[in-house]
Amino acid sequence: MTHHKTKTNPGSLAGVRILDMATVLAAPSGATMCADHGADVVKLELPDGNDALRHMQPIKDGSPLWWKVANRGKRGITLDVRKPQGRALLLAMLAQFDVLVENFRTGSLDRWGLDIATLHRANPRLIVVRLTGFGQTGPYSARAGFARVFEAMSGFTNLTAPAGGAPMHSNYPIGDSVAGIFCAFSIAAEMARLRADPEALGVEVDLSATEALFRILDPLPVEHEQLGLARRGEGNLATYTAPSNMYRSADGVFFSMVASSQAVWLRLCKAMDKPQLADDPRFGSLPQRVAHVHALDAIVSGWFAEHGFALICQKLEACEIPFSKVYDIADIEADPHFQAREAIIRLADADHGSLPAPCIVPRIIGRDMPVPRTGPALGEHNAEVYAAFGISADELAQLRAQGVV
């Protein structure tokens, strides 16, 4: 089926103005997702450009590649809001923004004279999203939060251990990304409320990154209370469905396969040329397969270990079994499905011409979204943004000399 694209549309968040004064990854990634869908996002940094993401790998010839792709589609300004002139300038600008995104330790903005009452005097309809490790209240509220800390504390990392072994972190701060998705959801939800009611007032959004990760782990509390189970890591083996694991072919290819529904399980028996398994009472239903998961997995993994990946692919595809080789980025780039959907887009970049990055998600059928450019250089849009607030080039030069911008 061919979808006919309409003319380029700026997206459902067009007209939403976001001031992103957060650092590193979680909250800024939420603002970036909003920019992908048309929001006008201004990235505010301290004049020293000391955002830690500017110094994390990958960096090439001093160019902060991760920072560029993570902050795509934003305009960039500098402002030290801790200085009286910087604070005054921020408050003057807030009337022109719908959302302020911050991730400083709880109470930081209050100490700088930017408490919620002051912010709402500047703009009564302002949505203030506060994304912290542990939230605005509670005994841990003042602690600094880092992705691996709240991944560990949320119960998430406990599920990634090999059986009887040490829990494992991913080589990527997935907790930041999950919190960023909740940040974008918070902004979209509150903007829907404001757009529906011209009299509606702004609010504070108290977004805990630890709670964001915990929120996606639905069954943990209920299975603990009702069944007395505290789910633990079992390596790549799933203990809630079966068979499902990471498997290795005879020629050393790792792949993931899931055959949890009854229909798929019966098709897997056929794919492995083991029809007798379909009649084995240990494996007759999903609860029975889970109860005998180790015996079942020994059979399945043993069969895979005896065959090359090409034959395994042929058999599993013929029987419509869900599986995938474990891709690295080279596999993603070479895959015809990713290519057909243009899952990697090119962001225009002043330093490199263009840089590759993941596509805008989700897609809206019939809407052709403009491709964003990479994140701004430090203070790149100072002149443009501040001019819109009536600040002349001379005044800007003076503010720069004073370290305010």
HUWOTA-V497963 format. One line per field, one symbol per residue. burial: + if it has 9 or more other ideal C-beta (glycine too) atoms within 8 Angstrom, else -. Layout:
BEGIN
burial: ???
END
This chain:
BEGIN
burial: --------+-+-+--+++++-+-++++++++++++++++++++++++-+-+-++-+--+---+++++++++++++++++++-+-+++-++++++--+++++++--+--+--+-+---+++-++-+++++++++++-----+---+-++++++-+++++++++----++----++++++++++++-+++-++-++-------+--+-++++++++--+--+--++------+-+++-++---+++++++++---+++++++---+++++++++----++---++--+-+++-++--++-+++-+++-+-+--+--++--+-+---------++--+--++----++++++-----+-+-++---+--+-+--+-+++-++-++--+++-+------+--++---++
END
